[in-house]
């Protein structure tokens, strides 16, 4: 259509120019050469005018189209963002609905599972009775707690291979408190508190927190059997003025008693976010577990700061998990549950560690946004101690997976444990067998601001403890 219009306009301009020349030649009696020159000049002027006017009109049309496109793009971006938020909410509601209705969808499977559990309990009970009939020497190991402390004579040589507690933001269990550092470091920390009252210890911890001497250590969590680093766990260490390193198990209890845990958690969480950002620059598949005290959830001032900080770092919700002990979880009240809900609303998920028994309900954990469960390898492999448990260790990984929870075996000390855990379908492992906790370099924390340079593989392995393929 535009071509026909252009041809028509060109023909009109030629006709007008010819008419002008004819009028000059016939009407005004000008010579033919002059008339032809005037006609050609008129044709050229009309052609230039037509071209310039078309260009100006096209430019205006193009500007309007670009403006319309910009407005449409902005509107589309807003719609996509709104759709993403709605999809996140729908996924959370669907996941919660499925977890609630999973048991009712297949009553036959539920009955078969209950029958299987009863048969297993009967078999375990018969085995326990047979062991009891064999005499006193057999009965003692059967009744031995899962975390009974080793004999004093054997503790020193075994310390180098003792698995680290999976969480050092909470007080260590009273039955057993294996230290994450070497024996010499542990002794130095214990000697540092010798002769001090509880008030004196609390004052020492407060000074360390004020002087920024609560250091961050990382220990890797690897996939099994590939042993590729998938997560890191952030651990705390207190550094005294004399540069002695005190593990968390030695000072957390005192920090809780004097109300310093919210302040310490606030400080360490800021560092965990920095480390998570740095890890995400290298690999989007690597996450970080950050321990939080239950008392932090109930501290209005510090927890509000944490919520505001997490609100500004929602982009890390898939890579940063908050970790609580089993003892703390069982003591949660309305305020603690409200704090969990506030963090979950911002997209963050939770992990449970320091598990001392398997009396738990995976569906309940999933409904409270727990997506990871850390169980000591010795507890999983101690069949006698788990004879009366609600969940058989061999079925634990599969049962948790149905509720969307990953099982992590911690405190893995030797290769034999890895072989046995693979038979239980355990996908993740943590312990001194893979790597000891290592400190985060100061420059790794200082250079983690947004827009910073992506770290090299050497940087990550140096501040995180192991390489990506450890």
C-alpha positions, -999 to +999 in steps of 0.1 A: +000+000+000+028+024+008+045+016-025+014+025-045+011+057-025+047+066-032+042+059-069+011+081-070+029+110-053+059+107-076+035+108-106+018+138-092+051+156-087+062+149-123+028+161-136+030+193-115+066+200-127+056+193-163+027+217-159+049+244-146+073+240-175+044+240-200+029+272-185+063+289-187+069+278-223+034+283-237+019+310-215+049+332-207+067+326-240+100+315-223+124+295-242+123+257-239+156+254-220+147+278-193+112+262-189+128+227-186+153+239-160+125+255-139+104+224-142+133+202-130+140+225-101+103+224-091+104+186-093+135+184-071+121+208-045+089+188-042+109+155-039+131+169-011+101+182+007+084+149+004+114+130+017+121+153+047+084+152+057+083+114+055+115+111+077+100+135+103+068+116+104+085+082+107+107+095+135+077+107+155+060+073+149+091+054+160+094+075+191+058+068+200+063+031+194+095+030+216+076+048+244+047+023+241+072-006+241+090+008+273+057+011+291+047-024+280+080-038+292+077-022+326+042-034+330+053-069+319+081-069+345+057-059+372+033-087+362+061-112+361+073-102+396+037-104+409+033-138+393+065-150+409+053-139+443+020-156+438+037-188+426+059-189+457+028-186+479+009-212+459+039-237+461+041-232+499+003-238+503+003-268+480+033-283+497+017-278+531-016-293+518+001-323+503+021-330+535-012-328+555-031-350+532-004-375+523-014-398+551-051-397+542-046-402+505-035-438+507-051-456+538-039-490+526-003-477+525-007-463+560-021-496+574+008-515+557+033-491+572+018-495+607+019-533+604+055-532+592+064-510+621+047-534+646+065-564+631+098-545+633+093-536+669+084-572+678+116-584+660+137-558+678+122-566+712+128-603+707+164-596+697+168-574+728+154-602+751+177-628+735+207-605+741+196-600+777+194-637+783+230-641+773+242-624+805+254-592+822+282-586+797+258-585+768+231-565+786+253-534+793+260-526+756+223-529+748+214-504+775+243-480+768+231-445+758+239-433+723+262-406+736+280-421+766+314-405+771+345-425+764+367-439+791+392-413+805+421-433+794+410-435+758+398-398+754+432-382+747+443-405+718+408-404+702+403-367+703+419-360+669+393-381+652+363-371+673+335-357+651+326-321+657+292-312+671+270-301+642+260-269+660+281-248+683+256-219+687+237-240+713+250-255+746+265-289+740+245-320+753+252-329+789+260-365+781+287-358+756+305-326+744+331-336+718+353-307+709+357-295+674+393-284+677+424-303+686+430-315+721+456-288+728+431-261+717+404-276+739+427-277+769+438-241+764+401-230+763+393-250+795+424-236+813+414-201+803+382-204+824+399-221+853+395-201+885+368-177+871+333-173+885+303-175+862+301-137+863+338-135+853+333-159+824+303-139+813+324-107+814+352-123+794+327-134+767+311-099+766+345-083+761+353-108+733+320-100+716+326-062+719+361-066+706+349-087+676+368-118+688+340-143+681+354-159+650+336-178+622+347-212+612+333-234+584+330-272+581+319-287+548+289-310+543+295-334+513+274-356+491+277-393+495+294-412+480+308-385+456+321-364+485+314-331+467+309-301+489+272-292+489+269-271+520+290-255+548+282-252+585+291-220+602+307-226+637+318-200+663+350-198+682+360-174+710+395-159+707+409-146+739+433-116+743+461-142+745+450-157+712+437-189+728+408-205+708+378-216+728+352-238+711+315-229+713+307-259+735+328-242+763+313-207+763+278-209+748+263-220+781+277-191+799+267-167+771+232-179+774+232-174+811+242-137+809+220-130+779+247-125+753+235-150+727+213-126+708+242-102+704+265-130+693+240-144+669+234-110+654+271-106+647+277-141+633+246-139+611+259-108+595+291-127+587+272-157+575+254-135+550+287-122+538+301-157+533+269-169+516+271-140+491+307-149+484+299-186+480+270-177+456+294-158+434+313-190+428+285-216+428+247-212+431+245-248+444+265-243+476+246-233+508+254-224+544+239-235+577+238-208+603+231-217+640+208-195+660+200-197+697+164-201+708+168-171+731+175-150+700+140-157+687+125-142+719+147-111+721+126-083+706+154-059+698+179-081+683+154-103+665+138-073+649+172-063+636+177-099+622+143-098+605+150-065+589+184-078+578+169-110+564+142-090+546+170-071+527+187-104+519+157-125+507+177-134+476+198-157+498+168-177+511+177-207+490+213-208+502+211-198+539+195-222+564+190-215+601+198-244+625+184-253+659+191-281+683+165-308+690+165-298+726+157-262+717+130-273+692+112-293+718+112-264+742+098-239+716+068-218+729+045-194+711+071-167+708+097-191+693+072-205+668+062-169+658+099-162+652+101-193+630+071-182+610+085-147+605+117-161+590+098-187+569+076-159+555+108-144+541+116-176+523+142-191+548+142-227+558+155-246+589+176-275+601+177-295+633+209-309+648+221-323+681+196-351+676+198-375+706+168-398+697+146-405+667+113-399+685+100-373+661+073-367+635+087-357+600+053-343+589+053-319+619+089-308+611+080-302+575+049-281+585+073-259+605+095-254+575+123-277+585+141-291+555+172-307+570+178-331+598+213-338+611+217-371+630+250-384+644+264-413+625+268-434+656+231-429+665+221-441+631+243-471+632+236-481+668+208-507+662+206-517+699+200-481+711+174-476+684+154-507+692+127-487+709+128-457+686+097-445+668+116-446+634+139-473+623+172-458+611+171-478+578+138-461+570+146-427+582+160-412+550+131-424+529+105-413+555+121-378+557+123-375+519+085-380+517+081-349+538+107-330+518+134-332+544+171-342+537+190-364+561+226-354+570+248-378+589+272-358+611+303-367+632+315-392+606+349-404+618+360-433+596+354-450+562+335-479+577+308-454+588+305-441+553+300-477+539+273-485+565+255-451+560+253-457+522+232-488+530+207-464+548+204-442+516+221-412+534+229-386+508+249-361+528+277-364+554+297-342+577+326-349+600+364-348+606+368-376+580+361-350+553+375-319+569+380-301+602+364-267+607+386-239+594+385-202+600+371-177+575+398-153+563+392-116+573+395-104+537+368-129+528+344-112+552+355-077+543+352-081+506+318-097+504+298-066+496+276-067+466+293-058+434+326-072+447+349-093+426+340-130+424+364-152+445+388-176+429+387-213+437+418-208+458+400-181+479+370-203+485+390-234+494+412-213+517+385-197+538+360-226+536+382-255+546+382-277+515+379-275+478+347-280+458+356-315+450+367-327+484 
